[in-house]
Amino acid sequence: MEKYYIKLPNGRYQEVGYNVPDMCDGFYFTQRVGAGRRTTLVPYWAGRLQDLDEVLNVQKLVTIMQHDDNLCMFLREHIDAGNLKVFNISLNDFSLDILRFLYHTIIKEEI
């Protein structure tokens, strides 16, 4: 987040606001990997606009999210083998969409 100023005629600066890049509905999931950390933005996993009153089970959501890299590599193996073709979407976005579907259809029913 950056703070913005304008220069006044007397040479002083006056604060005018903030720039908040890449802020959206959702939360950031951070996990330790190897020698560092990995952060994933989880937008709109809480549900659609019509069911905002649903309870979000963050623990189960994070559990399923941890498999996004494994799913992405699994999809890559099948694409390289010629068993699967994916167009107009990145494998990462595709794997997140699959996990989102699984969360909304299977895991949420257990809550």
C-alpha positions in Angstrom: 0.0 0.0 0.0 1.4 3.4 -1.0 0.6 6.8 0.5 0.2 9.6 -2.0 1.1 13.3 -1.5 0.7 16.5 -3.6 3.2 19.3 -3.5 1.6 22.6 -2.3 2.7 26.0 -3.6 4.6 26.7 -0.4 6.8 23.7 -1.1 5.2 21.4 1.6 3.6 18.1 0.8 0.0 17.2 1.7 -1.3 13.7 2.1 -4.1 12.9 -0.4 -4.7 9.2 0.0 -3.6 5.7 -0.5 -3.2 3.3 -3.4 -4.4 -0.2 -2.5 -3.4 -2.6 -5.4 -4.8 -6.1 -5.9 -7.3 -5.9 -3.0 -10.3 -8.1 -3.6 -12.8 -10.2 -1.7 -11.0 -13.1 -0.1 -8.0 -13.8 2.0 -4.4 -14.7 1.7 -3.2 -18.2 2.6 0.5 -18.4 3.5 2.4 -21.6 4.0 6.0 -22.5 4.6 7.7 -24.3 1.7 11.3 -25.2 1.3 13.4 -22.2 2.3 10.7 -19.6 2.3 7.0 -18.9 2.2 4.3 -19.2 -0.5 1.3 -17.0 -0.5 -1.9 -17.7 -2.4 -4.8 -15.4 -2.8 -8.2 -17.1 -2.2 -10.8 -14.8 -3.8 -14.5 -15.7 -3.6 -14.0 -19.0 -2.0 -16.5 -18.0 0.8 -19.4 -18.5 -1.6 -21.5 -16.6 -4.1 -23.2 -13.3 -3.4 -26.6 -14.9 -2.8 -25.2 -17.1 0.1 -23.0 -14.7 2.0 -24.6 -15.9 5.2 -23.0 -19.3 4.9 -20.5 -20.4 7.4 -17.0 -20.7 5.9 -15.0 -23.6 7.3 -11.5 -22.1 6.9 -9.8 -25.2 8.2 -11.3 -27.5 5.6 -10.8 -24.8 2.9 -7.1 -24.6 3.7 -6.8 -28.4 3.8 -8.1 -28.7 0.3 -6.1 -25.6 -1.0 -2.8 -27.2 0.0 -3.2 -29.6 -2.9 -3.2 -27.0 -5.7 0.4 -27.6 -6.7 0.0 -31.4 -6.7 -3.2 -31.1 -8.8 -1.4 -28.7 -11.2 1.5 -31.2 -11.6 -1.0 -34.1 -12.1 -2.7 -32.1 -14.8 0.6 -31.3 -16.4 1.6 -35.0 -16.6 -1.7 -35.8 -18.4 -1.3 -32.9 -20.8 2.3 -34.0 -21.6 1.1 -37.6 -22.1 -1.6 -36.4 -24.5 -4.5 -37.5 -22.4 -5.8 -34.0 -21.6 -6.0 -30.7 -23.5 -6.6 -27.4 -21.7 -7.2 -24.2 -23.7 -7.6 -20.5 -22.7 -6.8 -21.0 -19.0 -3.7 -21.5 -17.0 -3.1 -24.8 -15.3 -2.9 -23.0 -11.9 -6.3 -21.3 -12.5 -7.8 -24.6 -13.7 -6.5 -26.5 -10.7 -7.9 -23.8 -8.3 -11.3 -24.0 -10.1 -11.4 -27.8 -9.6 -10.5 -27.4 -5.9 -13.2 -24.6 -5.5 -15.7 -27.0 -7.1 -14.7 -29.8 -4.7 -15.0 -27.5 -1.7 -18.4 -26.2 -2.7 -19.9 -29.6 -3.6 -18.3 -32.2 -1.4 -16.6 -30.6 1.6 -19.3 -28.0 2.4 -21.9 -30.8 2.7 -20.0 -32.2 5.7 -20.3 -28.9 7.7 
